[in-house]
Amino acid sequence: MKSSPYWIVNARLEIGYEWEEGVISGTRTELCDLLIENGKITSIVPSSEILEDGLPKKDAKGLLILPSMAEKHIHLEKTYYGGPWKATTPVKNLFERHAEDRGLLPMYLKQAQTGAENILSLLVETGVTHVRTHCHVDPQVGLGFLEGMKSAFETYADRVSHEIVAFPHYGMLRTQARDMVREALRQGATHVGGVDPGGVDGDIERSLQTILELAVEADADIDMHLHDPGHLGVFTMKRLAALTEEAGWQGRVTISHAMGLGDVSQEEAREMAQRLASLGISIASTVPINRPTIPIPMLHQEGVAVMLGNDSLTDNWTPFGSGDLLEKAGRLAERFRLTDERSLGVALGFVTEGRITLDETGNRLWPLVGDEASLMAVEATCSAEAVARRAKRKVVLFQGNRVAGEW
């Protein structure tokens, strides 16, 4: 849905850095007016040069304008969110959790669309306008969850864009899910999923081959969960990289979690990062704090695209989850001591698909004329403050239309 032309006036934009003795000491901003037409930003002028053209005006009153966020790893289909409180039941291992999960599938299936819509409402309020969800499919559950996700995204079509990963939660091979994943791709899923080819499927080569074959057959991208630790995880990444290159699937593969990168030496992790970057294989992380965190700043430095996600929100796997990606960016900054003006601004890129406002020398990267008008207006003086203090989001736009908050 496209919006009628209008101006956002008195919007605070970052225009450069302040320098002291060659070191960035702050961020310079300017009040600007943005013309929004057909879902895009078509003009940016200083507020002192406002045009009296008769178009409607929305007064930002000095709020900082930042790109809206992209949730790149979440499970919308199975959640307690929006329902009664329930803590998590302790288990001894992953397979006990899978067994518990199976017992809850009828309940989760029944409320799949409602649960997803509850979370989508929260995400939009926090500034998210794009969502990639993993969606459980296998012979036991069929495509029931996929239907729920498609319906939820239809409800929210005017507020978020989306991707759906066909995810065989208990293992591609272990549950013989190949045919069901193939059918999910025919019926609206956009990505092939998978989970722990070693630790869950027990056959790294056959599991990875199956994932790649399905992706090539359907001309679909890949997003695979990889929790396997240490050298098992890194070996799996190496094989996935090799198969990605063989298939010509560069730029179309994401590894979610990639936990093994947090367990090996810095040298081994850097070597793996360089290989991933050369093939355009991206990483999606939830910035875990219950085990060694993968070296995200180093991955970014080596050219790997890193994205963040909330994973689960209050389900039988975890009672935690705020749904706030700006909180994730702030946690990342705290974990890796990203405390200076520039580093905090760069941290914003991990939740905005790489969109940041300024380059290293202070030239504006966003917003530019022609950019999609998906943005958030926040109570902060600069993006560094927005990340460090988890700034309050006052207004959210998706393709030029207000989807949350009030001017």
C-alpha positions in Angstrom: 0.0 0.0 0.0 1.6 3.3 -1.1 1.2 6.5 0.8 0.0 9.9 -0.6 2.8 12.4 -0.7 3.6 14.2 2.5 6.5 15.9 4.4 8.1 14.8 7.6 9.4 18.1 9.0 11.9 18.9 11.8 13.4 15.4 11.5 16.8 15.0 13.1 19.3 13.3 10.7 23.0 12.5 11.3 25.2 14.4 8.9 28.7 13.7 10.1 31.1 13.2 13.0 32.7 15.7 15.4 36.5 15.3 15.7 39.0 16.2 18.3 42.7 15.5 17.5 41.8 13.0 14.9 39.4 11.1 17.1 35.6 11.0 16.8 34.1 12.8 19.8 30.5 13.0 18.8 27.9 13.0 16.0 26.7 16.1 14.2 23.0 16.3 13.3 20.7 18.6 11.4 17.0 19.2 11.3 15.7 18.2 7.9 12.5 17.7 6.0 11.8 14.5 4.2 9.4 14.2 1.3 7.7 10.8 1.3 6.1 9.7 -2.0 5.1 6.2 -3.2 6.8 4.5 -0.3 10.2 6.3 -0.8 12.1 9.3 0.4 12.1 11.6 -2.7 13.6 14.7 -1.2 15.7 15.7 1.8 16.2 19.4 2.5 17.3 21.4 5.6 14.3 22.5 7.7 15.2 26.1 7.1 14.4 25.6 3.4 10.9 24.1 3.9 8.8 24.2 0.8 5.2 25.6 0.9 3.8 23.2 -1.7 0.5 22.5 0.0 1.4 18.9 0.9 0.5 17.6 4.4 3.3 17.8 7.1 4.1 15.5 9.9 6.1 17.2 12.6 8.9 15.0 14.0 9.7 17.7 16.6 13.4 16.9 16.6 13.1 13.1 16.9 16.1 11.2 15.5 15.3 9.3 12.2 16.9 5.9 11.9 16.3 2.9 9.5 13.7 0.5 10.7 14.9 -2.9 11.8 14.9 -6.4 10.3 14.3 -9.5 12.6 16.4 -12.2 10.9 16.0 -15.1 13.2 12.8 -15.8 15.0 10.3 -18.7 15.5 6.8 -17.2 15.3 4.9 -20.4 15.0 5.4 -21.8 18.5 5.1 -19.4 21.4 3.4 -18.8 24.8 3.5 -15.0 24.1 0.1 -13.4 24.6 -1.0 -16.2 26.8 -0.6 -17.2 30.5 2.8 -17.1 32.1 4.7 -20.5 32.1 8.3 -21.1 33.0 10.5 -23.6 31.2 10.7 -27.3 32.4 14.3 -28.4 32.9 15.6 -31.2 30.6 18.8 -33.2 30.4 19.5 -32.7 26.7 18.3 -31.6 23.3 16.4 -34.8 22.5 14.4 -34.6 25.8 13.4 -31.0 24.7 12.4 -32.4 21.3 10.2 -35.0 23.0 8.5 -32.3 25.1 8.1 -30.2 22.0 6.3 -33.0 20.2 3.8 -33.3 23.0 3.0 -29.6 22.7 2.6 -29.6 18.9 -1.3 -29.9 18.9 -1.6 -26.8 21.1 1.0 -24.9 19.1 -0.7 -25.8 15.8 -4.1 -24.6 17.1 -2.8 -21.2 18.0 -0.1 -20.8 15.3 -1.6 -17.8 13.5 -2.7 -16.0 16.7 0.7 -16.5 18.4 2.5 -15.2 15.3 0.3 -12.2 15.1 0.8 -11.4 18.8 4.6 -11.4 18.3 4.3 -9.4 15.0 2.4 -6.7 16.8 5.2 -6.5 19.4 7.9 -6.4 16.7 6.3 -3.6 14.7 5.9 -1.5 17.9 9.6 -1.8 18.5 10.6 -0.7 15.0 10.7 -4.0 12.9 9.4 -3.9 9.4 11.0 -7.1 8.0 10.8 -10.6 9.5 12.4 -13.9 8.7 10.7 -16.7 10.6 11.6 -20.3 10.8 8.6 -22.5 10.4 8.5 -26.1 11.6 7.6 -28.6 8.8 8.0 -32.3 8.8 5.8 -35.4 8.2 4.3 -35.2 11.8 3.0 -31.6 11.6 2.7 -31.4 7.8 2.2 -27.8 6.6 -0.1 -26.7 9.4 2.4 -24.2 10.8 3.2 -22.8 7.3 -0.5 -22.1 6.8 -0.6 -20.2 10.1 2.5 -18.2 9.2 1.1 -17.3 5.8 -2.2 -16.2 7.3 -0.4 -14.1 9.9 1.8 -12.4 7.3 -1.3 -11.7 5.2 -2.8 -9.9 8.2 0.4 -7.9 8.6 1.1 -7.4 4.9 0.8 -3.6 5.2 3.2 -3.5 8.1 6.0 -5.9 7.4 7.7 -7.7 4.6 8.7 -11.3 5.3 10.6 -14.5 4.6 9.7 -18.0 5.7 12.3 -20.8 6.3 10.9 -24.4 5.9 12.5 -25.8 9.1 12.6 -29.5 9.9 12.9 -28.8 13.6 13.9 -32.3 14.7 16.3 -33.0 11.8 16.1 -33.2 8.0 17.2 -36.8 8.0 16.0 -37.9 11.4 12.4 -37.1 10.5 12.6 -37.9 6.8 11.4 -34.3 6.1 12.8 -33.9 2.6 9.5 -34.2 0.8 7.6 -32.0 3.3 10.3 -29.3 2.9 10.0 -29.5 -0.8 6.2 -29.1 -0.6 6.6 -26.2 1.8 8.8 -24.4 -0.8 6.1 -25.0 -3.4 3.5 -23.5 -1.1 5.1 -20.2 0.0 8.3 -20.9 2.0 11.2 -18.9 0.7 14.2 -20.7 2.4 15.4 -24.2 3.0 16.2 -24.8 6.7 18.1 -27.5 8.5 19.6 -28.2 11.9 22.9 -29.7 13.1 23.9 -32.1 10.4 26.2 -33.7 12.8 24.6 -33.5 16.2 21.0 -34.1 15.2 21.0 -35.7 11.8 24.1 -37.8 12.4 25.3 -37.6 8.8 26.9 -34.3 7.9 27.5 -35.0 4.3 24.0 -36.4 3.5 22.2 -33.7 5.5 24.1 -30.9 3.8 23.7 -32.5 0.4 19.9 -32.7 1.0 19.7 -29.1 2.0 21.6 -27.9 -1.1 19.7 -30.2 -3.5 16.4 -28.8 -2.2 17.6 -25.2 -2.5 18.8 -25.6 -6.1 15.7 -27.5 -7.1 13.4 -24.8 -5.8 15.8 -21.8 -6.6 15.6 -21.0 -2.9 18.0 -19.6 -0.4 19.2 -21.5 2.7 19.2 -20.7 6.4 20.5 -23.6 8.5 20.7 -23.8 12.3 24.1 -24.9 13.5 24.5 -25.3 17.2 27.2 -28.0 17.0 30.1 -26.8 19.1 33.8 -26.4 18.4 35.5 -28.3 15.6 32.4 -30.3 14.8 30.6 -27.0 14.0 33.5 -25.5 12.1 34.0 -28.7 10.1 30.3 -28.5 9.1 30.7 -24.9 8.1 33.7 -25.9 5.9 31.7 -28.6 4.1 28.7 -26.2 3.7 31.1 -23.6 2.2 32.5 -26.2 -0.2 29.0 -27.4 -1.3 27.8 -23.7 -1.6 30.7 -23.0 -4.0 30.1 -26.2 -6.0 26.4 -25.4 -6.4 27.0 -21.7 -7.3 24.9 -20.7 -4.3 27.2 -17.8 -3.3 25.3 -15.0 -1.5 22.3 -17.3 -0.8 23.2 -19.1 2.4 22.9 -18.1 6.1 24.2 -20.0 9.0 22.1 -19.4 12.1 23.9 -19.4 15.5 27.3 -20.9 14.2 28.1 -21.7 17.8 31.4 -23.4 16.9 33.0 -20.1 16.0 32.9 -19.2 19.7 34.7 -22.3 20.8 37.8 -22.4 18.5 40.9 -20.2 18.5 40.8 -16.7 17.1 43.0 -17.8 14.2 40.7 -20.7 13.3 37.6 -18.5 13.5 39.2 -15.8 11.4 40.2 -18.3 8.7 36.6 -19.6 8.7 35.3 -16.0 8.5 37.4 -15.2 5.5 36.0 -18.3 3.7 32.4 -17.4 4.6 32.9 -13.8 3.4 34.4 -15.0 0.1 31.2 -16.9 -0.6 28.7 -14.4 0.7 27.6 -16.8 3.5 26.0 -14.7 6.2 25.6 -15.4 9.9 22.5 -14.9 12.1 23.1 -14.7 15.8 21.0 -14.2 18.9 24.0 -12.9 20.9 23.8 -15.7 23.5 25.2 -15.2 27.0 25.0 -18.7 28.3 28.0 -19.9 26.2 31.0 -18.4 24.4 29.6 -15.7 22.0 30.8 -16.0 18.4 33.3 -13.2 17.5 30.8 -10.9 15.8 33.1 -7.8 15.4 35.8 -9.9 13.8 33.3 -11.5 11.5 32.1 -8.1 10.5 35.7 -6.9 10.0 36.4 -9.8 7.7 33.4 -8.9 5.5 30.8 -11.4 6.8 27.3 -10.1 6.9 26.0 -10.6 10.4 22.3 -10.2 11.4 20.6 -10.5 14.8 17.4 -12.1 15.9 15.3 -12.8 19.0 15.0 -16.5 18.3 12.2 -17.6 20.6 9.9 -15.5 22.7 8.6 -17.2 25.9 8.0 -20.8 24.8 8.8 -24.3 26.1 12.5 -23.7 25.2 13.0 -20.4 27.1 10.9 -18.1 29.3 12.9 -15.1 28.1 12.7 -12.7 25.2 11.7 -9.0 25.0 11.3 -9.0 21.2 13.4 -5.8 21.1 16.1 -5.9 18.5 17.6 -2.6 19.7 18.1 -4.4 23.0 20.0 -7.1 21.1 22.2 -4.5 19.4 22.9 -3.0 22.8 23.7 -6.4 24.3 26.1 -7.0 21.5 27.8 -3.6 22.1 28.1 -4.4 25.9 29.4 -8.0 25.2 32.2 -6.7 22.9 32.8 -3.4 24.7 31.7 -1.3 21.7 31.6 1.9 23.6 32.8 4.7 21.3 30.6 6.8 19.1 31.5 5.0 15.8 31.3 1.4 17.1 27.9 2.0 18.7 26.7 3.4 15.4 28.0 0.4 13.5 26.2 -1.9 15.9 22.9 -0.5 14.6 23.7 -2.1 11.3 23.4 -5.6 12.8 19.7 -5.1 13.2 19.0 -3.0 10.1 20.4 -5.3 7.4 23.6 -3.3 7.3 22.0 0.1 7.0 23.9 2.7 9.1 23.8 6.4 8.9 27.5 7.4 8.5 30.6 5.9 7.0 34.0 5.9 8.7 34.8 9.5 7.6 31.3 10.9 8.4 29.7 10.9 5.0 26.0 10.1 5.1 25.0 6.6 4.0 21.4 6.7 5.1 18.9 8.2 4.4 19.5 9.1 0.8 17.0 10.2 -1.8 15.4 7.1 -3.3 15.7 5.0 -0.2 12.6 3.1 0.9 10.7 5.1 3.6 10.8 2.3 6.2 12.2 4.0 9.3 11.7 4.7 13.0 11.7 8.0 14.8 13.4 7.7 18.2 14.1 9.7 21.3 17.9 10.0 21.0 20.4 12.6 19.8 22.4 10.1 17.7 22.4 6.4 16.7 25.1 5.7 19.3 22.9 6.9 22.0 19.9 5.0 20.5 21.9 1.7 20.8 23.5 2.3 24.2 20.3 3.5 25.8 17.8 1.4 23.9 16.0 4.6 22.8 12.2 4.8 22.9 10.6 4.4 19.5 7.9 7.0 18.9 6.9 6.4 15.3 7.5 3.5 12.9 7.0 3.8 9.1 6.8 0.9 6.6 7.1 1.9 3.0 5.9 5.4 3.9 2.9 4.4 6.0 2.8 4.9 9.7 2.4 1.5 11.3 3.1 2.3 15.0 3.2 5.4 17.2 2.0 8.9 16.7 3.8 12.0 15.4 
